Amino acid sequence: PTNAFVGLLASMLVAVMQFWPDYLHIALIAAIFAAGQVLEGNFLTPRLVGRKVGLHPLWVIFALLAFGTIFGFLGMLLALPMAAMVGVLARFGIEQYRKSSLYGEAAPPSQAAGAGGDGPSTDL
């Protein structure tokens, strides 16, 4: 937030010195600066950081918001490393599950729908 404020202050100072009587140009520069900040903060940075860390940009934003809300500034610092660690562990767990004998096993025929003998048969 501080860098954005300093950038806004510098750009507005230059805009006022350059276009003082023309308020339209000053407002246009402020709007361009605001649009750039929104694009950078909400789209560009999460996408680039997510690619490097291996997380989807939505998870990057969610991790920063969740950890920042719960743990404050320290949570913001630790959000991406912790989210990346959880992502690696989740991918490892899914990979191990897919390699196991539990993955892809079909239910035995005696436990298939309607074959238990307790209720009416669904065989047509």
VENBELCOR-V255046 format. One record per residue. N is the residue number from 1. RES is the residue in one letter. PHI is phi as a letter, one per 40 degrees, with the letter a starting at -180 (none if undefined). PSI is psi in whole degrees, 0 to 359 (none if undefined). D_FIRST is the distance of its C-alpha to the first C-alpha in whole Angstrom. Layout:
BEGIN
n: [N & N]
res: [RES & RES]
phi: [PHI & PHI]
psi: [PSI & PSI]
d_first: [D_FIRST & D_FIRST]
END
This chain:
BEGIN
n: [1 & 2 & 3 & 4 & 5 & 6 & 7 & 8 & 9 & 10 & 11 & 12 & 13 & 14 & 15 & 16 & 17 & 18 & 19 & 20 & 21 & 22 & 23 & 24 & 25 & 26 & 27 & 28 & 29 & 30 & 31 & 32 & 33 & 34 & 35 & 36 & 37 & 38 & 39 & 40 & 41 & 42 & 43 & 44 & 45 & 46 & 47 & 48 & 49 & 50 & 51 & 52 & 53 & 54 & 55 & 56 & 57 & 58 & 59 & 60 & 61 & 62 & 63 & 64 & 65 & 66 & 67 & 68 & 69 & 70 & 71 & 72 & 73 & 74 & 75 & 76 & 77 & 78 & 79 & 80 & 81 & 82 & 83 & 84 & 85 & 86 & 87 & 88 & 89 & 90 & 91 & 92 & 93 & 94 & 95 & 96 & 97 & 98 & 99 & 100 & 101 & 102 & 103 & 104 & 105 & 106 & 107 & 108 & 109 & 110 & 111 & 112 & 113 & 114 & 115 & 116 & 117 & 118 & 119 & 120 & 121 & 122 & 123 & 124]
res: [P & T & N & A & F & V & G & L & L & A & S & M & L & V & A & V & M & Q & F & W & P & D & Y & L & H & I & A & L & I & A & A & I & F & A & A & G & Q & V & L & E & G & N & F & L & T & P & R & L & V & G & R & K & V & G & L & H & P & L & W & V & I & F & A & L & L & A & F & G & T & I & F & G & F & L & G & M & L & L & A & L & P & M & A & A & M & V & G & V & L & A & R & F & G & I & E & Q & Y & R & K & S & S & L & Y & G & E & A & A & P & P & S & Q & A & A & G & A & G & G & D & G & P & S & T & D & L]
phi: [none & c & c & c & c & c & c & c & c & c & c & c & c & c & c & c & c & c & b & d & c & c & c & c & c & c & c & c & c & c & c & c & c & c & c & c & c & c & c & c & c & b & b & c & c & d & c & c & c & c & c & c & c & g & b & c & d & c & c & c & c & c & c & c & c & c & c & c & c & c & b & g & c & c & c & c & c & c & c & c & c & c & c & c & c & c & c & c & c & c & c & c & c & c & c & c & c & c & c & c & c & c & c & g & c & c & c & d & d & c & b & c & d & g & c & c & g & c & b & c & c & b & c & b]
psi: [325 & 318 & 321 & 320 & 317 & 319 & 318 & 316 & 315 & 316 & 323 & 324 & 314 & 319 & 318 & 318 & 327 & 317 & 38 & 306 & 342 & 100 & 335 & 315 & 323 & 316 & 323 & 318 & 320 & 320 & 319 & 318 & 316 & 318 & 320 & 320 & 319 & 314 & 316 & 315 & 328 & 342 & 306 & 308 & 312 & 324 & 314 & 316 & 320 & 323 & 318 & 321 & 337 & 24 & 151 & 144 & 327 & 320 & 327 & 311 & 316 & 316 & 316 & 317 & 314 & 309 & 324 & 321 & 318 & 314 & 2 & 216 & 319 & 323 & 323 & 322 & 325 & 356 & 308 & 317 & 320 & 318 & 322 & 321 & 316 & 320 & 318 & 316 & 320 & 316 & 321 & 315 & 318 & 319 & 319 & 322 & 318 & 333 & 344 & 170 & 346 & 332 & 126 & 0 & 133 & 156 & 144 & 152 & 330 & 338 & 6 & 166 & 124 & 0 & 4 & 339 & 356 & 330 & 186 & 148 & 143 & 7 & 135 & none]
d_first: [0 & 4 & 6 & 5 & 6 & 9 & 10 & 11 & 12 & 14 & 15 & 16 & 18 & 20 & 21 & 22 & 24 & 26 & 26 & 27 & 29 & 28 & 25 & 26 & 24 & 21 & 21 & 21 & 19 & 16 & 17 & 17 & 14 & 12 & 15 & 14 & 10 & 12 & 14 & 12 & 10 & 13 & 16 & 16 & 14 & 16 & 19 & 19 & 18 & 21 & 23 & 23 & 23 & 25 & 24 & 23 & 20 & 21 & 21 & 18 & 16 & 19 & 18 & 15 & 15 & 18 & 18 & 14 & 16 & 19 & 19 & 15 & 13 & 16 & 17 & 13 & 15 & 18 & 18 & 19 & 21 & 23 & 23 & 24 & 27 & 28 & 28 & 30 & 33 & 33 & 34 & 36 & 38 & 38 & 40 & 42 & 43 & 44 & 46 & 48 & 51 & 50 & 48 & 50 & 53 & 55 & 56 & 60 & 62 & 64 & 60 & 60 & 59 & 63 & 65 & 65 & 68 & 66 & 66 & 67 & 66 & 64 & 66 & 67]
END
